[in-house]
Amino acid sequence: MLIINSFEEYQSHLGNELGVSNWHKIDQEQINKFADATLDHQWIHVDKEKAENEGPFKATIAHGYLTLSLIPYLWKQIADVRNIKMEINYGIESFKFGQPVLVNSEVQLKAKLTSITNLRGVTKVVIEATLNIKDQPKPAYTGNVVFLYHFI
């Protein structure tokens, strides 16, 4: 795990890969709970029988937004940003979904620092996020996440 204590320490990693998370398995229970939380019960996600018999992937798939929602959880496995009053998920930019995540697949976040700016005491970072799928050549997605940090 990368430990970052200040703007200067963060800035020293500009252009570098910051690390990768542990593998996380997305099972049907997690997909179903996400469907309930978002009111998105499209059959491709929640109807195992129909997905196996009629779906293009022969299995249910995770919601794209479910995979995006894992970023904060997986990011915390990569970097521990300390000495902050607050961390804000500020935005996501230029995300492209490369392929679906089938039920029971394992995913892993890879993060690279592409930009860091001091905005009058607020640190804005842009992290290139890639969600890899175990044993798959293409990632589930790539894009940029933007965080704001208020260092003490």
Beta strands, then each sheet from edge to edge (+ up, - down):
strand 1: 2-4
strand 2: 17-20
strand 3: 24-26
strand 4: 79-81
strand 5: 84-97
strand 6: 105-119
strand 7: 122-133
strand 8: 141-151
sheet 1: 1+ 4+
sheet 2: 2+ 6- 3+
sheet 3: 2+ 6- 7+ 8- 5+
end
